[in-house]
Amino acid sequence: MTNAFRMTIGTGRGEVAKANAAFAEFAEAHALPGPVRRSVHVALDELLTNTVAHGFAGRTGGEVSVEVELRTDQVSVTLTDDGTPFDPFGRAAPDTALSVEQRRIGGLGIHLVRRMMDEVSYHRRADRNVVVLAKRLTAGMSAGHRGGKLMDITTRTERDATIVAIAGNLDSNTSPQAQTALDGILAGGGKKIVIDFTGLDYISSAGLRVLLGAAKKLSGTGNGLRLFGLNDTVREVFEISGFATILAVYATEAEAVAGR
């Protein structure tokens, strides 16, 4: 079994999801620890989405190569594209202490990558952008379940709250589906939304944008948006982004519904 894979994606719709699905298969084949796999999924979603959306603006065509190598102590990822020269790590970190009302939607993706990866670097080489990432394998981590699954959303009513269970992953590919579901609840007069993340594998900044948008619309209702069931990686994303302090996060459904 090879300890590396390489693939090339284009700039069309669904190309980022294709890369994440390929990495999910690689991670399963090599029994990568769940926290490592999920962190790499987030980084791939952030950087590839950014490149596809902005690196090739104003032109047709273009490609991005994705190389993943499993080493003794780490997973190494190299992303190479022939888009506009751009150092994703050259920007200042966002202010994650702002409230829901003060927050602008977006701008968290690269910050998540910086914090969730152990090493990041950017080079301009042979007229191409080259980004290299590394995530260390920590002793004692157990193998995780297969990731990269499509989203599944179910809703039900519990007392005066709408419970929205989101399973799979909440990223650039699946966030429109979540947006549609939450917008439908809000349009129907929903005042209290409780999101069940028990079955959620990972969330990227695209998913955070959906949550922030819903929280802004519910702000001032006295109930707002409540969440529970975060795994370690989702909780890490919330802490890095500041969402752990601006959104109401609970341990259980009962506590979320009751608001205690």
Rosetta blueprint (number, residue, H / E / L):
1 M L
2 T L
3 N L
4 A E
5 F E
6 R E
7 M E
8 T E
9 I E
10 G L
11 T L
12 G L
13 R L
14 G L
15 E H
16 V H
17 A H
18 K H
19 A H
20 N H
21 A H
22 A H
23 F H
24 A H
25 E H
26 F H
27 A H
28 E H
29 A H
30 H L
31 A L
32 L L
33 P E
34 G H
35 P H
36 V H
37 R H
38 R H
39 S H
40 V H
41 H H
42 V H
43 A H
44 L H
45 D H
46 E H
47 L H
48 L H
49 T H
50 N H
51 T H
52 V H
53 A H
54 H H
55 G H
56 F L
57 A L
58 G L
59 R L
60 T L
61 G L
62 G L
63 E L
64 V E
65 S E
66 V E
67 E E
68 V E
69 E E
70 L E
71 R L
72 T L
73 D L
74 Q E
75 V E
76 S E
77 V E
78 T E
79 L E
80 T E
81 D E
82 D L
83 G L
84 T L
85 P L
86 F L
87 D L
88 P H
89 F H
90 G H
91 R L
92 A L
93 A L
94 P L
95 D L
96 T L
97 A L
98 L L
99 S L
100 V L
101 E L
102 Q L
103 R L
104 R L
105 I L
106 G L
107 G L
108 L L
109 G H
110 I H
111 H H
112 L H
113 V H
114 R H
115 R H
116 M H
117 M L
118 D L
119 E E
120 V E
121 S E
122 Y E
123 H E
124 R E
125 R E
126 A L
127 D L
128 R E
129 N E
130 V E
131 V E
132 V E
133 L E
134 A E
135 K E
136 R E
137 L L
138 T L
139 A L
140 G L
141 M L
142 S L
143 A E
144 G L
145 H L
146 R L
147 G L
148 G L
149 K L
150 L L
151 M L
152 D E
153 I E
154 T E
155 T E
156 R E
157 T E
158 E E
159 R L
160 D L
161 A E
162 T E
163 I E
164 V E
165 A E
166 I E
167 A E
168 G E
169 N E
170 L E
171 D L
172 S L
173 N L
174 T L
175 S H
176 P H
177 Q H
178 A H
179 Q H
180 T H
181 A H
182 L H
183 D H
184 G H
185 I H
186 L H
187 A H
188 G L
189 G L
190 G L
191 K L
192 K E
193 I E
194 V E
195 I E
196 D E
197 F L
198 T L
199 G L
200 L E
201 D E
202 Y E
203 I E
204 S L
205 S H
206 A H
207 G H
208 L H
209 R H
210 V H
211 L H
212 L H
213 G H
214 A H
215 A H
216 K H
217 K H
218 L H
219 S L
220 G L
221 T L
222 G L
223 N L
224 G E
225 L E
226 R E
227 L E
228 F E
229 G L
230 L L
231 N L
232 D H
233 T H
234 V H
235 R H
236 E H
237 V H
238 F H
239 E H
240 I H
241 S H
242 G L
243 F H
244 A H
245 T H
246 I H
247 L L
248 A E
249 V E
250 Y E
251 A L
252 T L
253 E H
254 A H
255 E H
256 A H
257 V H
258 A H
259 G L
260 R L
